């Protein structure tokens, strides 16, 4: 994997004849090197995940698109590191904002990613399987709820690649933060991707995934392993989420524990829905 310092921001990188990438200057513990915006096609193009509200990044996108027409601005979901730049890009190009549905849900827990973009207003919402196309490109919307309920991936048919947003990333597991983040939906979406035959994933953060089915299989196994850890702790009488995190995530930066607690909570809510765990005041127990 490339080192963080090797990822240039504001530079157009061509990945294949139909795909270019521009990295936004918003690195963090939860975005890795930053949000990656993708330019699809040549001449009349689509821009996937225009990124955060950052004038420098929008200027880099516009410079890279000089002489071309933006046919569509496409968003995988509405966290603030993904969709806010859609408005500045639309204002500069006249392109419609297309993709995921709007969502303005806020939760009261410690977040592990950017909060929702409450001003996101798409011109058209894509349904699962709906097609968006240009002269040399065809994008298919693939509904993948879990990280957020409105998350979409996009399959580029001509290149047999999938733009996986935050649903699958090669550098880290995905945060599933209730109440909108849903572990059952996330697992179902992983199973859906496991059945697909995309040759490569381009995530919104981190390097391309060149063996996606193997990675997805590993992610499913990882979540099942976490569920098993939680069940064993419940069987021992440990029902406090913070104590669970301390036991399950030994060796990680304590500053990441609040984020881990959100995923543990998502697992517990899933176990509750399946009749395997019960909530008792502030703690949990085996059903």
C-alpha positions as YAML, in Angstrom:
chain: A
units: angstrom
residues:
- id: 1
  name: UNK
  ca: [0.00, 0.00, 0.00]
- id: 2
  name: UNK
  ca: [1.24, 3.48, -0.82]
- id: 3
  name: UNK
  ca: [2.33, 5.61, 2.12]
- id: 4
  name: UNK
  ca: [0.09, 8.54, 2.99]
- id: 5
  name: UNK
  ca: [2.77, 11.00, 1.87]
- id: 6
  name: UNK
  ca: [2.81, 9.39, -1.58]
- id: 7
  name: UNK
  ca: [-0.80, 10.35, -2.33]
- id: 8
  name: UNK
  ca: [-0.79, 13.69, -4.22]
- id: 9
  name: UNK
  ca: [-3.79, 15.97, -3.69]
- id: 10
  name: UNK
  ca: [-5.20, 18.07, -6.49]
- id: 11
  name: UNK
  ca: [-3.55, 16.03, -9.23]
- id: 12
  name: UNK
  ca: [-5.40, 14.24, -12.02]
- id: 13
  name: UNK
  ca: [-4.29, 10.59, -12.10]
- id: 14
  name: UNK
  ca: [-5.42, 8.39, -14.98]
- id: 15
  name: UNK
  ca: [-6.24, 4.88, -13.80]
- id: 16
  name: UNK
  ca: [-7.56, 3.43, -17.06]
- id: 17
  name: UNK
  ca: [-8.83, 4.85, -20.39]
- id: 18
  name: UNK
  ca: [-12.17, 5.74, -18.79]
- id: 19
  name: UNK
  ca: [-11.22, 6.56, -15.19]
- id: 20
  name: UNK
  ca: [-9.33, 9.47, -13.65]
- id: 21
  name: UNK
  ca: [-8.89, 10.21, -9.96]
- id: 22
  name: UNK
  ca: [-8.46, 13.44, -7.96]
- id: 23
  name: UNK
  ca: [-7.66, 13.28, -4.24]
- id: 24
  name: UNK
  ca: [-9.16, 15.88, -1.90]
- id: 25
  name: UNK
  ca: [-6.95, 17.42, 0.83]
- id: 26
  name: UNK
  ca: [-8.93, 15.98, 3.76]
- id: 27
  name: UNK
  ca: [-6.81, 13.17, 5.24]
- id: 28
  name: UNK
  ca: [-7.76, 11.86, 8.67]
- id: 29
  name: UNK
  ca: [-7.83, 8.72, 10.77]
- id: 30
  name: UNK
  ca: [-11.19, 7.94, 9.15]
- id: 31
  name: UNK
  ca: [-10.59, 9.03, 5.53]
- id: 32
  name: UNK
  ca: [-7.02, 7.69, 5.14]
- id: 33
  name: UNK
  ca: [-5.37, 9.96, 2.54]
- id: 34
  name: UNK
  ca: [-8.61, 11.82, 1.81]
- id: 35
  name: UNK
  ca: [-11.70, 11.50, -0.36]
- id: 36
  name: UNK
  ca: [-11.08, 10.34, -3.91]
- id: 37
  name: UNK
  ca: [-13.24, 11.89, -6.63]
- id: 38
  name: UNK
  ca: [-13.43, 9.96, -9.89]
- id: 39
  name: UNK
  ca: [-13.92, 11.34, -13.40]
- id: 40
  name: UNK
  ca: [-15.60, 8.84, -15.73]
- id: 41
  name: UNK
  ca: [-15.31, 8.95, -19.50]
- id: 42
  name: UNK
  ca: [-13.85, 11.47, -21.93]
- id: 43
  name: UNK
  ca: [-15.44, 14.57, -23.39]
- id: 44
  name: UNK
  ca: [-18.83, 14.34, -21.68]
- id: 45
  name: UNK
  ca: [-18.02, 12.91, -18.26]
- id: 46
  name: UNK
  ca: [-19.48, 11.95, -14.90]
- id: 47
  name: UNK
  ca: [-17.85, 12.90, -11.58]
- id: 48
  name: UNK
  ca: [-18.34, 10.37, -8.76]
- id: 49
  name: UNK
  ca: [-18.14, 11.64, -5.16]
- id: 50
  name: UNK
  ca: [-17.14, 15.28, -5.73]
- id: 51
  name: UNK
  ca: [-15.95, 15.43, -2.12]
- id: 52
  name: UNK
  ca: [-16.00, 17.88, 0.80]
- id: 53
  name: UNK
  ca: [-16.80, 21.58, 0.70]
- id: 54
  name: UNK
  ca: [-13.24, 22.55, -0.19]
- id: 55
  name: UNK
  ca: [-12.54, 25.29, -2.75]
- id: 56
  name: UNK
  ca: [-9.06, 23.93, -3.50]
- id: 57
  name: UNK
  ca: [-10.46, 20.53, -4.40]
- id: 58
  name: UNK
  ca: [-13.24, 21.96, -6.57]
- id: 59
  name: UNK
  ca: [-10.67, 24.10, -8.40]
- id: 60
  name: UNK
  ca: [-8.52, 21.01, -9.03]
- id: 61
  name: UNK
  ca: [-11.51, 19.15, -10.45]
- id: 62
  name: UNK
  ca: [-12.45, 22.05, -12.72]
- id: 63
  name: UNK
  ca: [-8.86, 22.43, -13.93]
- id: 64
  name: UNK
  ca: [-8.74, 18.74, -14.77]
- id: 65
  name: UNK
  ca: [-12.03, 18.99, -16.66]
- id: 66
  name: UNK
  ca: [-11.06, 21.96, -18.79]
- id: 67
  name: UNK
  ca: [-12.41, 21.52, -22.32]
- id: 68
  name: UNK
  ca: [-14.85, 18.80, -21.25]
- id: 69
  name: UNK
  ca: [-18.52, 18.77, -20.30]
- id: 70
  name: UNK
  ca: [-19.74, 17.44, -16.97]
- id: 71
  name: UNK
  ca: [-22.85, 15.41, -17.80]
- id: 72
  name: UNK
  ca: [-23.56, 14.27, -14.24]
- id: 73
  name: UNK
  ca: [-22.32, 14.74, -10.68]
- id: 74
  name: UNK
  ca: [-22.81, 11.40, -8.92]
- id: 75
  name: UNK
  ca: [-22.83, 10.79, -5.14]
- id: 76
  name: UNK
  ca: [-22.51, 7.43, -3.37]
- id: 77
  name: UNK
  ca: [-23.90, 8.78, -0.08]
- id: 78
  name: UNK
  ca: [-24.27, 12.01, 1.84]
- id: 79
  name: UNK
  ca: [-21.57, 12.13, 4.49]
- id: 80
  name: UNK
  ca: [-19.86, 15.51, 4.44]
- id: 81
  name: UNK
  ca: [-16.62, 14.17, 3.01]
- id: 82
  name: UNK
  ca: [-18.47, 12.98, -0.13]
- id: 83
  name: UNK
  ca: [-21.31, 15.17, -1.38]
- id: 84
  name: UNK
  ca: [-20.99, 18.89, -0.41]
- id: 85
  name: UNK
  ca: [-18.72, 19.81, -3.34]
- id: 86
  name: UNK
  ca: [-21.55, 18.73, -5.64]
- id: 87
  name: UNK
  ca: [-23.14, 22.15, -5.23]
- id: 88
  name: UNK
  ca: [-20.06, 24.19, -6.18]
- id: 89
  name: UNK
  ca: [-19.34, 21.85, -9.10]
- id: 90
  name: UNK
  ca: [-22.94, 22.10, -10.29]
- id: 91
  name: UNK
  ca: [-22.85, 25.88, -10.04]
- id: 92
  name: UNK
  ca: [-19.66, 26.01, -12.12]
- id: 93
  name: UNK
  ca: [-20.70, 23.50, -14.78]
- id: 94
  name: UNK
  ca: [-24.49, 23.42, -14.86]
- id: 95
  name: UNK
  ca: [-24.41, 19.64, -14.42]
- id: 96
  name: UNK
  ca: [-27.22, 17.84, -12.60]
- id: 97
  name: UNK
  ca: [-26.60, 16.15, -9.25]
- id: 98
  name: UNK
  ca: [-27.58, 12.49, -9.56]
- id: 99
  name: UNK
  ca: [-27.23, 9.43, -7.36]
- id: 100
  name: UNK
  ca: [-28.15, 8.59, -3.79]
- id: 101
  name: UNK
  ca: [-31.24, 9.83, -2.00]
- id: 102
  name: UNK
  ca: [-31.00, 12.76, 0.43]
- id: 103
  name: UNK
  ca: [-30.59, 11.86, 4.08]
- id: 104
  name: UNK
  ca: [-30.24, 14.27, 6.98]
- id: 105
  name: UNK
  ca: [-30.28, 11.96, 9.98]
- id: 106
  name: UNK
  ca: [-28.11, 12.96, 12.92]
- id: 107
  name: UNK
  ca: [-27.35, 10.66, 15.84]
- id: 108
  name: UNK
  ca: [-26.20, 11.50, 19.34]
- id: 109
  name: UNK
  ca: [-23.30, 9.07, 19.51]
- id: 110
  name: UNK
  ca: [-19.61, 9.71, 18.84]
- id: 111
  name: UNK
  ca: [-19.21, 9.50, 15.10]
- id: 112
  name: UNK
  ca: [-16.36, 7.79, 13.31]
- id: 113
  name: UNK
  ca: [-16.87, 9.55, 10.01]
- id: 114
  name: UNK
  ca: [-18.21, 12.83, 8.72]
- id: 115
  name: UNK
  ca: [-21.75, 13.78, 9.68]
- id: 116
  name: UNK
  ca: [-24.48, 14.00, 7.07]
- id: 117
  name: UNK
  ca: [-24.66, 16.71, 4.42]
- id: 118
  name: UNK
  ca: [-28.05, 18.22, 5.24]
- id: 119
  name: UNK
  ca: [-28.00, 20.53, 2.20]
- id: 120
  name: UNK
  ca: [-27.61, 17.77, -0.38]
- id: 121
  name: UNK
  ca: [-30.39, 18.14, -2.97]
- id: 122
  name: UNK
  ca: [-30.18, 15.78, -5.95]
- id: 123
  name: UNK
  ca: [-31.85, 16.52, -9.26]
- id: 124
  name: UNK
  ca: [-32.50, 12.81, -9.69]
- id: 125
  name: UNK
  ca: [-32.25, 9.83, -7.34]
- id: 126
  name: UNK
  ca: [-31.06, 6.58, -8.90]
- id: 127
  name: UNK
  ca: [-32.85, 3.34, -8.06]
- id: 128
  name: UNK
  ca: [-31.03, 0.04, -7.71]
- id: 129
  name: UNK
  ca: [-30.08, -1.16, -11.19]
- id: 130
  name: UNK
  ca: [-30.80, 2.16, -12.88]
- id: 131
  name: UNK
  ca: [-28.41, 3.15, -15.65]
- id: 132
  name: UNK
  ca: [-26.61, 6.45, -16.23]
- id: 133
  name: UNK
  ca: [-24.65, 6.66, -19.48]
- id: 134
  name: UNK
  ca: [-22.49, 8.83, -21.70]
- id: 135
  name: UNK
  ca: [-20.92, 8.38, -25.12]
- id: 136
  name: UNK
  ca: [-18.18, 6.04, -23.90]
- id: 137
  name: UNK
  ca: [-19.37, 4.97, -20.43]
- id: 138
  name: UNK
  ca: [-22.23, 3.20, -18.68]
- id: 139
  name: UNK
  ca: [-22.74, 3.38, -14.92]
- id: 140
  name: UNK
  ca: [-25.16, 1.07, -13.11]
- id: 141
  name: UNK
  ca: [-26.39, 1.97, -9.62]
- id: 142
  name: UNK
  ca: [-25.93, -0.85, -7.09]
- id: 143
  name: UNK
  ca: [-27.84, -0.30, -3.82]
- id: 144
  name: UNK
  ca: [-25.59, -1.18, -0.87]
- id: 145
  name: UNK
  ca: [-27.19, 0.05, 2.36]
- id: 146
  name: UNK
  ca: [-25.41, -0.56, 5.65]
- id: 147
  name: UNK
  ca: [-22.76, 2.11, 6.12]
- id: 148
  name: UNK
  ca: [-25.67, 4.47, 5.47]
- id: 149
  name: UNK
  ca: [-29.18, 3.60, 4.38]
- id: 150
  name: UNK
  ca: [-28.80, 5.62, 1.16]
- id: 151
  name: UNK
  ca: [-25.43, 4.21, 0.04]
- id: 152
  name: UNK
  ca: [-24.98, 3.35, -3.63]
- id: 153
  name: UNK
  ca: [-22.05, 1.78, -5.44]
- id: 154
  name: UNK
  ca: [-21.61, 2.31, -9.18]
- id: 155
  name: UNK
  ca: [-20.51, -0.31, -11.70]
- id: 156
  name: UNK
  ca: [-18.69, 0.91, -14.82]
- id: 157
  name: UNK
  ca: [-19.63, -1.74, -17.35]
- id: 158
  name: UNK
  ca: [-17.00, -0.94, -19.96]
- id: 159
  name: UNK
  ca: [-14.12, -1.43, -17.49]
- id: 160
  name: UNK
  ca: [-15.78, -4.08, -15.27]
- id: 161
  name: UNK
  ca: [-14.97, -2.02, -12.17]
- id: 162
  name: UNK
  ca: [-17.06, -0.97, -9.18]
- id: 163
  name: UNK
  ca: [-16.85, 2.39, -7.43]
- id: 164
  name: UNK
  ca: [-17.46, 1.12, -3.92]
- id: 165
  name: UNK
  ca: [-17.71, 4.41, -1.99]
- id: 166
  name: UNK
  ca: [-17.38, 3.68, 1.72]
- id: 167
  name: UNK
  ca: [-19.05, 0.27, 1.54]
- id: 168
  name: UNK
  ca: [-15.80, -1.59, 0.80]
- id: 169
  name: UNK
  ca: [-12.32, -0.10, 1.29]
- id: 170
  name: UNK
  ca: [-8.97, -1.82, 1.06]
- id: 171
  name: UNK
  ca: [-7.26, 0.13, 3.85]
- id: 172
  name: UNK
  ca: [-9.85, -0.27, 6.61]
- id: 173
  name: UNK
  ca: [-13.15, -1.83, 7.58]
- id: 174
  name: UNK
  ca: [-16.28, 0.26, 7.14]
- id: 175
  name: UNK
  ca: [-17.90, 2.02, 10.07]
- id: 176
  name: UNK
  ca: [-21.51, 0.99, 10.70]
- id: 177
  name: UNK
  ca: [-22.93, 3.60, 13.08]
- id: 178
  name: UNK
  ca: [-26.55, 3.33, 14.31]
- id: 179
  name: UNK
  ca: [-29.21, 4.50, 14.02]
- id: 180
  name: UNK
  ca: [-28.82, 4.90, 10.25]
- id: 181
  name: UNK
  ca: [-25.92, 2.47, 9.94]
- id: 182
  name: UNK
  ca: [-27.39, -1.04, 9.98]
- id: 183
  name: UNK
  ca: [-25.29, -4.20, 10.44]
- id: 184
  name: UNK
  ca: [-27.87, -6.58, 8.96]
- id: 185
  name: UNK
  ca: [-28.19, -4.40, 5.85]
- id: 186
  name: UNK
  ca: [-24.41, -4.08, 5.63]
- id: 187
  name: UNK
  ca: [-23.94, -7.86, 5.72]
- id: 188
  name: UNK
  ca: [-26.64, -8.35, 3.09]
- id: 189
  name: UNK
  ca: [-24.94, -5.76, 0.86]
- id: 190
  name: UNK
  ca: [-21.59, -7.56, 1.25]
- id: 191
  name: UNK
  ca: [-23.27, -10.83, 0.27]
- id: 192
  name: UNK
  ca: [-24.70, -9.09, -2.81]
- id: 193
  name: UNK
  ca: [-21.25, -7.87, -3.86]
- id: 194
  name: UNK
  ca: [-19.80, -11.34, -3.23]
- id: 195
  name: UNK
  ca: [-22.05, -12.63, -6.02]
- id: 196
  name: UNK
  ca: [-20.91, -10.01, -8.52]
- id: 197
  name: UNK
  ca: [-17.96, -10.43, -10.86]
- id: 198
  name: UNK
  ca: [-16.39, -6.96, -10.82]
- id: 199
  name: UNK
  ca: [-12.66, -7.23, -11.53]
- id: 200
  name: UNK
  ca: [-11.60, -4.18, -9.48]
- id: 201
  name: UNK
  ca: [-13.00, -1.83, -6.85]
- id: 202
  name: UNK
  ca: [-12.20, 1.88, -6.70]
- id: 203
  name: UNK
  ca: [-13.16, 2.97, -3.15]
- id: 204
  name: UNK
  ca: [-13.65, 6.55, -1.98]
- id: 205
  name: UNK
  ca: [-10.69, 6.18, 0.38]
- id: 206
  name: UNK
  ca: [-7.50, 4.20, -0.02]
- id: 207
  name: UNK
  ca: [-6.02, 2.04, -2.78]
- id: 208
  name: UNK
  ca: [-7.87, 0.11, -5.46]
- id: 209
  name: UNK
  ca: [-8.96, -3.42, -4.52]
- id: 210
  name: UNK
  ca: [-7.62, -5.84, -7.11]
- id: 211
  name: UNK
  ca: [-9.17, -9.04, -5.72]
- id: 212
  name: UNK
  ca: [-12.55, -7.77, -4.54]
- id: 213
  name: UNK
  ca: [-14.33, -11.08, -4.01]
- id: 214
  name: UNK
  ca: [-11.55, -12.28, -1.73]
- id: 215
  name: UNK
  ca: [-11.64, -9.03, 0.25]
- id: 216
  name: UNK
  ca: [-15.44, -9.13, 0.56]
- id: 217
  name: UNK
  ca: [-15.25, -12.72, 1.76]
- id: 218
  name: UNK
  ca: [-12.70, -11.59, 4.36]
- id: 219
  name: UNK
  ca: [-14.92, -8.69, 5.47]
- id: 220
  name: UNK
  ca: [-17.86, -11.03, 5.96]
- id: 221
  name: UNK
  ca: [-15.62, -13.35, 8.00]
- id: 222
  name: UNK
  ca: [-14.33, -10.42, 10.06]
- id: 223
  name: UNK
  ca: [-17.84, -9.29, 10.98]
- id: 224
  name: UNK
  ca: [-18.84, -12.83, 11.91]
- id: 225
  name: UNK
  ca: [-15.72, -13.05, 14.09]
- id: 226
  name: UNK
  ca: [-16.68, -9.80, 15.86]
- id: 227
  name: UNK
  ca: [-20.19, -11.13, 16.40]
- id: 228
  name: UNK
  ca: [-18.73, -14.29, 17.94]
- id: 229
  name: UNK
  ca: [-16.57, -12.21, 20.29]
- id: 230
  name: UNK
  ca: [-19.61, -10.25, 21.40]
- id: 231
  name: UNK
  ca: [-21.64, -13.39, 22.03]
- id: 232
  name: UNK
  ca: [-18.85, -14.90, 24.13]
- id: 233
  name: UNK
  ca: [-18.61, -11.72, 26.21]
- id: 234
  name: UNK
  ca: [-22.37, -11.74, 26.75]
- id: 235
  name: UNK
  ca: [-22.19, -15.38, 27.83]
- id: 236
  name: UNK
  ca: [-19.59, -14.36, 30.43]
- id: 237
  name: UNK
  ca: [-21.91, -11.68, 31.74]
- id: 238
  name: UNK
  ca: [-20.10, -8.71, 30.17]
- id: 239
  name: UNK
  ca: [-22.75, -6.38, 28.75]
- id: 240
  name: UNK
  ca: [-21.16, -2.93, 28.91]
- id: 241
  name: UNK
  ca: [-20.26, -1.69, 25.42]
- id: 242
  name: UNK
  ca: [-17.20, 0.26, 26.58]
- id: 243
  name: UNK
  ca: [-15.83, -2.79, 28.38]
- id: 244
  name: UNK
  ca: [-16.51, -4.91, 25.30]
- id: 245
  name: UNK
  ca: [-14.54, -2.50, 23.14]
- id: 246
  name: UNK
  ca: [-11.60, -2.52, 25.57]
- id: 247
  name: UNK
  ca: [-11.56, -6.32, 25.41]
- id: 248
  name: UNK
  ca: [-12.12, -6.70, 21.67]
- id: 249
  name: UNK
  ca: [-9.90, -3.88, 20.39]
- id: 250
  name: UNK
  ca: [-6.75, -4.28, 22.45]
- id: 251
  name: UNK
  ca: [-3.76, -2.56, 20.89]
- id: 252
  name: UNK
  ca: [-5.61, 0.09, 18.89]
- id: 253
  name: UNK
  ca: [-5.43, 3.81, 19.58]
- id: 254
  name: UNK
  ca: [-7.87, 4.53, 22.45]
- id: 255
  name: UNK
  ca: [-8.98, 7.56, 20.47]
- id: 256
  name: UNK
  ca: [-10.62, 5.12, 18.05]
- id: 257
  name: UNK
  ca: [-12.58, 3.35, 20.80]
- id: 258
  name: UNK
  ca: [-15.69, 5.56, 20.40]
- id: 259
  name: UNK
  ca: [-15.82, 4.60, 16.72]
- id: 260
  name: UNK
  ca: [-15.40, 0.93, 17.57]
- id: 261
  name: UNK
  ca: [-18.23, 1.25, 20.09]
- id: 262
  name: UNK
  ca: [-20.59, 2.30, 17.30]
- id: 263
  name: UNK
  ca: [-19.86, -0.90, 15.38]
- id: 264
  name: UNK
  ca: [-20.24, -3.00, 18.53]
- id: 265
  name: UNK
  ca: [-23.61, -1.33, 19.11]
- id: 266
  name: UNK
  ca: [-24.61, -2.10, 15.51]
- id: 267
  name: UNK
  ca: [-23.79, -5.77, 16.11]
- id: 268
  name: UNK
  ca: [-25.79, -5.78, 19.36]
- id: 269
  name: UNK
  ca: [-28.82, -4.25, 17.67]
- id: 270
  name: UNK
  ca: [-28.61, -6.91, 14.97]
- id: 271
  name: UNK
  ca: [-28.33, -9.66, 17.60]
- id: 272
  name: UNK
  ca: [-31.34, -8.15, 19.40]
- id: 273
  name: UNK
  ca: [-33.40, -8.20, 16.21]
- id: 274
  name: UNK
  ca: [-32.48, -11.88, 15.78]
- id: 275
  name: UNK
  ca: [-33.49, -12.72, 19.34]
- id: 276
  name: UNK
  ca: [-29.93, -13.45, 20.50]
- id: 277
  name: UNK
  ca: [-29.34, -10.44, 22.78]
- id: 278
  name: UNK
  ca: [-31.47, -8.23, 25.02]
- id: 279
  name: UNK
  ca: [-30.94, -4.70, 26.29]
- id: 280
  name: UNK
  ca: [-31.11, -4.14, 30.05]
- id: 281
  name: UNK
  ca: [-31.02, -0.44, 30.87]
- id: 282
  name: UNK
  ca: [-27.54, 0.65, 29.75]
- id: 283
  name: UNK
  ca: [-26.13, -2.86, 29.44]
- id: 284
  name: UNK
  ca: [-26.73, -5.91, 27.27]
- id: 285
  name: UNK
  ca: [-27.22, -9.60, 28.01]
- id: 286
  name: UNK
  ca: [-27.49, -12.87, 26.16]
- id: 287
  name: UNK
  ca: [-31.14, -13.65, 25.35]
...
